[in-house]
Amino acid sequence: MTSLRSRRAVLRLCGTVGLGAGLAGCLGDGGETPEQAVTSPESADAAVVVYWFWGDGCPVCDDQKGFIDEIAATSETDVVALEVYNDAENRELFNDVIDEHNIQREAVPTTVIGSEHWIGDSSDIRDAIRAKLSDCREESGCQPPAVV
């Protein structure tokens, strides 16, 4: 079990990577990019592109990875998974997307499809993402954020 002092130290460390105090999750065992996801916007070529910003060590991100893999496994959808705690270039892109979408809270996981975004993970968020993906497929695609 993590002591309160070490939890505070980790939260301070997380705040120094440019994500501020509004983190959806920062403590955890870490993880890897979802298996089905691509890791650069240039490698996404599907009709529907999902941007998933996550952090290494974020337990909420770890919980959402299976769902993200499920999305990425469909042939008409690419997920661009960008880790933002340790990768300065991804963090810069994340900040650009936050600015473009007027997102008030800098937190991970953040999922962006077209002009819509979701922060965190819950069954309601997953349902909303599925609905947006369905709408995008019916429209034969959704445009990525303008900054990407």
Phi, psi and chi 1 to 4 in degrees:
 res  aa     phi    psi   chi1   chi2   chi3   chi4
   1 MET       -  138.2 -176.0  154.6  169.6      -
   2 THR   -81.2  132.9  -52.3      -      -      -
   3 SER   -74.3  159.6   72.6      -      -      -
   4 LEU   -59.9  -41.4 -179.0   58.0      -      -
   5 ARG   -61.9  -45.7  178.9  178.2  -67.4  179.1
   6 SER   -70.7  -32.2   61.8      -      -      -
   7 ARG   -62.9  -42.9  -72.7  174.1   60.1   92.4
   8 ARG   -63.5  -40.2  -73.9 -177.3 -177.0  149.0
   9 ALA   -62.7  -41.6      -      -      -      -
  10 VAL   -66.4  -41.0  171.4      -      -      -
  11 LEU   -63.5  -39.4  -71.8  171.7      -      -
  12 ARG   -63.4  -42.5  -81.4 -164.8  -54.6  -87.2
  13 LEU   -61.0  -44.4  173.0   63.9      -      -
  14 CYS   -61.8  -37.9  -68.3      -      -      -
  15 GLY   -65.4  -26.7      -      -      -      -
  16 THR   -77.0  -11.6   65.5      -      -      -
  17 VAL   -87.3    8.5  -62.5      -      -      -
  18 GLY    93.4   13.6      -      -      -      -
  19 LEU  -103.4   -4.9  -62.8  176.4      -      -
  20 GLY    73.1 -171.2      -      -      -      -
  21 ALA   -88.4   -5.8      -      -      -      -
  22 GLY   -90.8   35.0      -      -      -      -
  23 LEU   -69.0  136.3  -64.2  169.1      -      -
  24 ALA   -75.4  -26.3      -      -      -      -
  25 GLY  -169.7  141.0      -      -      -      -
  26 CYS  -144.0  -23.3 -173.4      -      -      -
  27 LEU   -92.0  145.0  -58.0  173.4      -      -
  28 GLY   159.6 -175.1      -      -      -      -
  29 ASP   -87.5   -4.3  -64.8  -27.7      -      -
  30 GLY    90.0 -178.8      -      -      -      -
  31 GLY  -178.3 -173.9      -      -      -      -
  32 GLU  -122.8  165.0  -62.2  176.0    2.8      -
  33 THR   -58.8  141.1  -58.6      -      -      -
  34 PRO   -53.0  142.6  -27.3   35.4      -      -
  35 GLU   -58.6  -38.9  -67.9  179.1   24.4      -
  36 GLN   -86.2   -9.5  -56.7  -68.7  -35.1      -
  37 ALA   -83.5  155.0      -      -      -      -
  38 VAL   -97.3  160.4  -63.5      -      -      -
  39 THR  -116.7   11.6   56.9      -      -      -
  40 SER  -146.1  143.6   72.9      -      -      -
  41 PRO   -58.0  -32.0  -24.8   34.0      -      -
  42 GLU   -65.3  -26.4  -63.2   80.1   22.8      -
  43 SER   -88.9   -2.0   54.6      -      -      -
  44 ALA   -87.9  123.3      -      -      -      -
  45 ASP  -135.3   12.6   61.7    0.4      -      -
  46 ALA   -80.2  165.7      -      -      -      -
  47 ALA   -64.6  -32.6      -      -      -      -
  48 VAL  -117.6  124.1 -179.6      -      -      -
  49 VAL  -118.2  126.7  178.9      -      -      -
  50 VAL  -108.9  130.3  175.8      -      -      -
  51 TYR  -103.0  124.2  -74.2   84.9      -      -
  52 TRP  -122.4  109.1 -173.5   62.7      -      -
  53 PHE   -94.4  127.4  -62.9   95.6      -      -
  54 TRP  -140.3  168.6   66.0  -75.6      -      -
  55 GLY  -128.0  136.8      -      -      -      -
  56 ASP   -64.9  120.9 -177.6   22.4      -      -
  57 GLY    98.7   -4.3      -      -      -      -
  58 CYS   -81.6  114.3  162.8      -      -      -
  59 PRO   -67.0  -31.9   21.8  -30.0      -      -
  60 VAL   -67.2  -39.5  178.5      -      -      -
  61 CYS   -62.5  -44.9  -58.6      -      -      -
  62 ASP   -58.9  -40.8  -71.4  -16.1      -      -
  63 ASP   -64.6  -33.2  -70.7  -15.7      -      -
  64 GLN   -85.1  -13.4 -163.1  176.7   44.5      -
  65 LYS   -58.1  -40.3  -77.7 -178.6 -175.1  170.9
  66 GLY   -62.0  -41.1      -      -      -      -
  67 PHE   -64.0  -42.4  171.8   67.4      -      -
  68 ILE   -63.6  -41.7  -64.4  -60.1      -      -
  69 ASP   -60.9  -39.8  -95.4  -24.4      -      -
  70 GLU   -59.0  -43.9  173.0 -171.1  -46.1      -
  71 ILE   -65.0  -45.7  -68.2  168.6      -      -
  72 ALA   -67.5  -21.2      -      -      -      -
  73 ALA   -74.3  -12.6      -      -      -      -
  74 THR   -81.5  143.2   61.5      -      -      -
  75 SER   -68.1  -26.3   61.4      -      -      -
  76 GLU   -94.1    6.8   66.7  -85.0   -1.0      -
  77 THR  -129.8  130.7  -55.1      -      -      -
  78 ASP  -111.2  139.7  -81.6  -18.0      -      -
  79 VAL  -110.9  122.7  174.0      -      -      -
  80 VAL   -96.0  107.2  179.5      -      -      -
  81 ALA   -97.9  118.4      -      -      -      -
  82 LEU  -123.2  112.9  -59.3  167.5      -      -
  83 GLU   -77.8  127.7 -163.5  -76.3  -32.0      -
  84 VAL  -110.5  -11.9  -62.0      -      -      -
  85 TYR   -73.3  -40.6  -72.6  175.3      -      -
  86 ASN  -110.0   -6.7  -58.2  -52.5      -      -
  87 ASP  -116.4  107.7 -171.8  -56.2      -      -
  88 ALA   -63.3  -37.9      -      -      -      -
  89 GLU   -65.5  -42.2 -171.4  173.6  -39.2      -
  90 ASN   -65.4  -38.5  -70.4  -11.0      -      -
  91 ARG   -64.4  -38.6 -167.4  167.1   44.8 -106.3
  92 GLU   -64.2  -43.5 -175.3  176.2  -33.1      -
  93 LEU   -62.7  -42.7  178.4   60.4      -      -
  94 PHE   -57.1  -46.8 -178.2   49.6      -      -
  95 ASN   -63.4  -37.5  -72.1  -33.2      -      -
  96 ASP   -62.9  -42.6  -69.7  -14.7      -      -
  97 VAL   -66.0  -41.4  169.1      -      -      -
  98 ILE   -57.6  -46.2  -74.3  170.1      -      -
  99 ASP   -64.3  -45.4  -69.0  -16.8      -      -
 100 GLU   -60.7  -39.3  174.3   73.2   19.7      -
 101 HIS   -95.5    3.2  -72.7  -91.0      -      -
 102 ASN    53.0   42.3  -64.7  -45.9      -      -
 103 ILE   -75.7  125.6  -62.0  171.8      -      -
 104 GLN   -82.6  -19.3  -61.0  -58.8  -49.7      -
 105 ARG  -121.4  123.9 -133.3  174.9  101.0 -147.9
 106 GLU   -90.2  102.5  -62.8  176.9   37.3      -
 107 ALA  -151.4  155.8      -      -      -      -
 108 VAL  -121.7  151.1  -67.0      -      -      -
 109 PRO   -75.8  144.3   27.7  -32.8      -      -
 110 THR  -121.9  126.7  -65.6      -      -      -
 111 THR  -113.2  131.5  -53.5      -      -      -
 112 VAL  -126.7  125.9  179.2      -      -      -
 113 ILE  -130.3  115.8  -54.9  170.9      -      -
 114 GLY    58.4 -123.7      -      -      -      -
 115 SER   -97.3    5.1   61.6      -      -      -
 116 GLU  -108.3  153.1  -65.1 -173.2   44.7      -
 117 HIS  -144.2  157.2   69.8  -85.0      -      -
 118 TRP  -137.4  139.6  -60.7  -94.1      -      -
 119 ILE  -116.4  128.1  -61.3  171.6      -      -
 120 GLY    95.3 -163.0      -      -      -      -
 121 ASP  -148.9  133.0 -174.8   35.4      -      -
 122 SER  -163.1  170.6   69.1      -      -      -
 123 SER   -65.1  -35.2   59.5      -      -      -
 124 ASP   -65.0  -41.8  -70.8  -17.9      -      -
 125 ILE   -64.1  -44.6  -72.5  172.2      -      -
 126 ARG   -61.9  -41.0  -69.9 -179.1 -174.6 -158.6
 127 ASP   -63.4  -41.5  -71.2  -14.2      -      -
 128 ALA   -65.8  -39.3      -      -      -      -
 129 ILE   -65.4  -44.2  -69.4  169.9      -      -
 130 ARG   -59.6  -42.3  -75.3 -174.6 -173.1  103.9
 131 ALA   -63.6  -43.2      -      -      -      -
 132 LYS   -63.6  -42.0  177.7   63.7  176.4  177.0
 133 LEU   -61.5  -41.3  -71.1  171.0      -      -
 134 SER   -61.5  -45.4  178.4      -      -      -
 135 ASP   -60.5  -43.9  -69.5  -13.2      -      -
 136 CYS   -62.3  -41.7  -71.7      -      -      -
 137 ARG   -64.8  -39.1  -69.8 -179.4 -171.8  121.2
 138 GLU   -65.5  -31.7  -72.4  177.0   14.8      -
 139 GLU   -86.8    3.3  -62.2  168.1    8.9      -
 140 SER    63.1   34.9  -61.4      -      -      -
 141 GLY   130.9  164.8      -      -      -      -
 142 CYS  -136.8  137.3  -79.7      -      -      -
 143 GLN   -75.5  142.1  -63.7  -61.8  -47.7      -
 144 PRO   -70.7  166.8   23.2  -29.4      -      -
 145 PRO   -54.6  146.7  -20.9   29.5      -      -
 146 ALA   -59.6  -28.3      -      -      -      -
 147 VAL   -81.2  -10.0  -64.1      -      -      -
 148 VAL   -89.4      -  178.5      -      -      -
